[in-house]
Amino acid sequence: MNDNTARARTDETEGLLQLVTFTIANEEFGLDILLVQEIIRIMDITKVPRAPEFVEGVINLRGKVIPIMDLRRRFGLGGQGA
């Protein structure tokens, strides 16, 4: 591969938009992959007293408290969480 071929391939891929997709209540959503810091496996969720209905609780991720929300409830889409 010469420099011109490598440059052409780079130019072709720069216009691509990579997305992380997920489904909520039979609707598919996508986020620019550059906005996603990481995807982790589910872990034990600690309930939070007097939290809004859509807040499932919190998790401890490497010493940081991360809120866990049910987006179906948050956006009024109904149904049960996964």
C-alpha positions in Angstrom: 0.0 0.0 0.0 1.4 3.4 -1.0 0.9 6.7 0.8 -1.9 7.8 -1.6 -3.9 4.6 -0.9 -3.5 5.0 2.8 -4.5 8.7 2.7 -7.6 7.8 0.5 -8.7 5.1 3.0 -8.3 7.5 5.9 -10.4 10.2 4.1 -13.2 7.6 3.4 -13.5 6.6 7.0 -13.3 10.1 8.5 -16.9 10.7 7.4 -18.3 7.6 9.1 -20.4 8.0 12.2 -20.1 5.2 14.7 -23.0 4.6 17.1 -23.7 2.7 20.2 -27.3 1.5 19.8 -29.9 0.3 22.4 -33.6 -0.4 22.5 -36.2 1.0 24.9 -39.8 0.0 24.6 -39.4 -1.3 21.0 -37.7 2.0 19.9 -34.1 1.9 18.8 -31.8 4.8 19.9 -28.2 5.6 19.1 -25.4 7.6 20.7 -22.2 8.8 19.0 -19.6 6.4 20.2 -17.4 9.3 21.2 -19.9 10.3 23.9 -19.7 6.8 25.6 -17.0 6.4 28.2 -17.5 2.7 28.7 -20.0 -0.1 28.8 -19.9 -2.4 31.9 -21.6 -5.6 33.0 -24.6 -5.3 35.4 -23.7 -5.4 39.1 -25.5 -5.2 42.4 -27.6 -2.0 42.6 -28.0 -0.3 46.0 -31.5 1.2 46.5 -31.7 4.9 47.4 -34.5 5.9 49.9 -36.9 8.6 48.6 -35.3 8.6 45.1 -37.5 9.4 42.1 -39.4 6.4 40.7 -37.1 6.1 37.7 -33.9 5.9 39.8 -33.2 2.2 40.4 -30.4 3.0 42.8 -26.6 3.4 42.6 -23.5 1.3 42.0 -20.0 1.7 43.2 -17.7 1.7 40.1 -14.1 1.9 41.1 -14.9 4.1 44.1 -17.3 6.4 42.3 -21.1 6.4 43.0 -23.0 6.0 39.7 -26.8 6.5 39.5 -28.7 3.8 37.7 -31.9 5.0 36.0 -34.7 3.1 34.2 -35.1 5.1 31.0 -38.5 3.5 30.3 -39.8 5.1 33.5 -37.9 8.3 33.1 -39.4 8.9 29.6 -42.8 7.5 30.5 -42.5 4.6 28.0 -43.9 1.9 30.4 -42.9 -1.7 30.7 -40.4 -3.4 33.0 -36.7 -2.8 33.1 -34.3 -5.5 31.9 
